């Protein structure tokens, strides 16, 4: 009885850590094969007019994608007429994806497959290879140098003009 109780507590703690995450933890899905890649025929660079829209919240994503799915972190819409191709990918910001155990690069690759004609039914979806390079520890993750962030903030403030 005591062993089952300890096991249940351990599972609850691990779940809490996975859901909440910490700034020191590496959030990597540990759920067996990660089925996310499009079939090979759709898994290539999109060669058309591509727009990428990044939103801050899941609610914004749900509104722009015209659907609400608790697993959805991005969507895409493509059009093809008169030989012209256009696609828009709408994604939540990287921090939101990472809290859910995904990365922008991986979700972009998935959505790019849809831009290339892969249907939303995800027919032929492939597993991500083990030990793929889509996740690194927070310490290994590229960061914008602080001086550039400060310069960008000043540029944004000056572009906004004086406040009234």
C-alpha positions in Angstrom: 0.0 0.0 0.0 2.8 2.4 0.9 4.7 1.6 -2.3 1.6 2.4 -4.4 1.1 5.7 -2.6 4.7 6.7 -3.1 4.5 5.7 -6.8 1.3 7.8 -7.2 3.0 10.8 -5.6 6.1 10.4 -7.8 3.9 10.3 -11.0 2.0 13.4 -9.8 5.2 15.3 -9.2 6.7 14.3 -12.5 3.5 15.3 -14.3 3.5 18.7 -12.5 7.2 19.3 -13.5 6.4 18.3 -17.1 3.3 20.6 -17.2 4.9 23.6 -15.5 8.5 23.2 -16.5 11.3 25.2 -15.0 13.9 27.5 -16.5 16.5 24.8 -15.9 14.6 21.8 -17.3 14.8 20.7 -20.8 11.3 20.1 -22.1 11.6 17.2 -24.5 8.6 15.0 -25.3 9.0 11.6 -23.9 6.0 9.9 -25.4 7.4 7.2 -27.6 7.6 7.8 -31.4 6.8 11.4 -32.1 4.5 11.3 -35.1 4.8 14.8 -36.6 6.7 14.8 -39.9 4.9 15.0 -43.2 5.4 12.2 -45.8 8.6 12.6 -47.8 6.9 14.0 -50.9 5.6 17.0 -48.8 8.7 17.4 -46.5 10.7 20.0 -48.4 11.1 23.7 -48.7 8.0 25.6 -49.7 8.5 27.3 -53.0 5.7 29.9 -53.1 4.8 33.1 -51.4 5.0 32.3 -47.7 3.8 34.4 -44.8 4.5 33.5 -41.2 2.4 35.0 -38.4 3.5 34.6 -34.8 0.8 35.1 -32.1 1.3 35.5 -28.4 -1.5 33.3 -27.1 -3.3 30.1 -27.9 -6.6 32.0 -27.9 -5.3 34.2 -30.7 -4.2 31.1 -32.6 -7.6 29.5 -32.2 -9.3 32.6 -33.5 -7.1 33.0 -36.5 -7.1 29.2 -37.3 -10.9 29.1 -36.9 -10.7 26.1 -34.7 -9.9 25.1 -31.1 -7.9 22.0 -30.5 -6.0 21.6 -27.2 -3.0 20.0 -29.1 -2.8 22.7 -31.8 0.1 25.1 -31.7 0.1 26.1 -35.4 -2.0 26.0 -38.5 -1.6 26.8 -42.2 -3.7 27.8 -45.2 -2.5 27.4 -48.7 -4.0 28.5 -52.1 -3.1 27.6 -55.6 -4.6 29.3 -58.6 -3.3 30.3 -62.0 0.1 28.7 -61.2 0.5 31.0 -58.2 1.1 29.5 -54.8 0.6 31.3 -51.5 0.6 30.0 -47.9 0.3 31.4 -44.5 1.6 29.7 -41.3 0.2 30.9 -38.0 2.1 29.8 -34.9 2.2 30.6 -31.2 5.4 32.1 -30.0 8.3 29.9 -29.3 8.0 30.1 -25.5 4.5 28.7 -25.6 5.6 25.8 -27.9 8.4 25.0 -25.6 6.1 24.9 -22.6 4.2 22.3 -24.4 7.3 20.3 -25.3 7.7 21.4 -29.0 10.0 23.8 -30.9 9.2 26.4 -33.6 11.5 24.5 -36.1 9.6 21.3 -35.7 6.2 22.8 -36.0 7.3 24.9 -38.9 8.4 21.8 -40.7 5.1 20.2 -40.1 3.1 23.2 -41.3 5.4 23.6 -44.3 4.3 20.1 -45.3 0.7 21.4 -45.3 1.8 24.4 -47.5 3.2 21.8 -49.9 -0.2 20.1 -50.2 -0.2 17.5 -47.4 -3.8 17.2 -46.3 -5.0 18.0 -42.8 -5.9 14.4 -42.2 -2.2 13.8 -41.7 -2.2 10.7 -43.9 1.3 9.2 -44.1 2.6 11.1 -41.1 6.1 10.0 -40.1 7.9 9.7 -36.8 10.7 12.1 -35.8 13.9 10.1 -35.7 15.3 9.5 -32.2 18.0 11.8 -31.1 17.0 14.4 -33.6 18.5 17.9 -33.3 15.2 19.6 -32.6 15.8 20.0 -28.8 18.7 21.4 -26.9 19.1 22.4 -23.3 18.2 26.0 -22.4 21.9 26.6 -21.8 22.8 25.4 -25.3 20.0 27.4 -27.0 21.1 30.3 -29.2 20.2 33.7 -27.7 20.2 37.2 -29.2 23.1 39.1 -27.6 22.0 41.6 -24.9 23.5 44.6 -26.7 21.3 43.8 -29.8 18.2 43.4 -27.7 18.8 46.8 -26.1 19.5 48.4 -29.4 16.3 46.9 -30.8 14.2 48.1 -27.8 15.6 51.6 -28.4 14.8 51.5 -32.1 11.2 50.3 -31.3 10.7 53.1 -28.8 12.0 55.8 -31.1 9.8 54.4 -34.0 6.8 54.7 -31.7 7.4 58.4 -31.3 6.7 60.5 -28.2 3.9 59.4 -25.9 1.1 61.9 -25.0 
